[in-house]
Amino acid sequence: MTFEGVFTTAFKKDLKDVNKKHPRDVKAIVNSIENVILVNPFNADTKQLQCFEHYRHRIGKYRIVFDFTDENTIVFLAVDLRSSIYAKLRRRFNKC
């Protein structure tokens, strides 16, 4: 079963920022979205975040944060380096 992906404007902006700083890494991120997350979002590199009630997928030094709107749709919320993604989520969602 394949899931449908919806990308928020914030996610698109994050991806553009990653492309400016590390253009080679964007290809790995997009490949992971298409071939891993949308096919099987509950694999070994995906974990549920405790504070934000979203899910994160690990791609090397990057994290993709997403959530489900229904049983077939995944909404991608943010992508960034591991060192800064959680601070970004705190600012965006005003939690933890």
N, C-alpha and C positions, 0 to 999 in steps of 0.2 A: 504494500500500500504506500503510495507516494503522497506526501503532504504538500499543500499549497503554501507558498511563502509570501508574506506581506512585509514590506520594508517601510519603516517609519522615516520621516524626513530627518530625524536626528541620526538614525542609523546611516542614511545616505551621506550625511555630512561627516560622520565619523569615518566612513570608508574613504571619502575624498581626502580627509586629513591623513589617513594612513598612506594613501597613494602618493601624497606630496612628500612624506618623510621616507617611506619604504615602498617604492613601487613594485618591487619583486614579491613582497609579501601579500599584496592584494590578490594575486593569482591563486595563491594557496588558500586564502580566506574564501574566495568565491568558489573554488573547487570543493572545499569542505562543505560549504552551504549546499551546493547542488548535489554532491555525491554522497554525503554522509548525513547531514542534519535532516534534509527533506526526505531522505529515504528511511532512516531509522534514527529519530532524535534521542532515543534512550540507549545510546551505546556507552562504552567504557569511559569516554572522554567527556561525557555530559553529566552534570550534577545539578541538583536543585540548590539554589542559594537560600540560606536560612533567613536572612533578614528581609530580602526583597521579594520573596515568593516567586521568583522567576528561575529560569534555568540558564546555565552557562555551559558553553562548549569550549574545550581547550584546543588550540592550534599552536603548538610551540609556545612562544612568548605572548601570544594574543588570546583574548577571550571574546567570544561572541555571546551576548546575552539575548535570550528570546523567551517568549511565552506562548501559550496556546489561547486562541479565541474560541475555538470549538474543536471537535475531535479531528478535523482535517486541515486546520489552518494554523500556521505558525507565524507569529509577529516578531520580527527581528527588531530589537530595541537599541542595542549599542554594540560597538566593537572598539577595542583599544588594547594597548599593552596591559599585561597583568599588573604592572606597577601603578597604573593610573585608572583602570576601569572601575574599581570599587568606589573611589572618590568621585568619579564622574556620576555613578549611579546614585550616590548620596545626594549630590547636587540636584540631579534631575528629578528624583522621586521623593526627596526631602524625608528620607528615613534613615535610621540607624546612624 
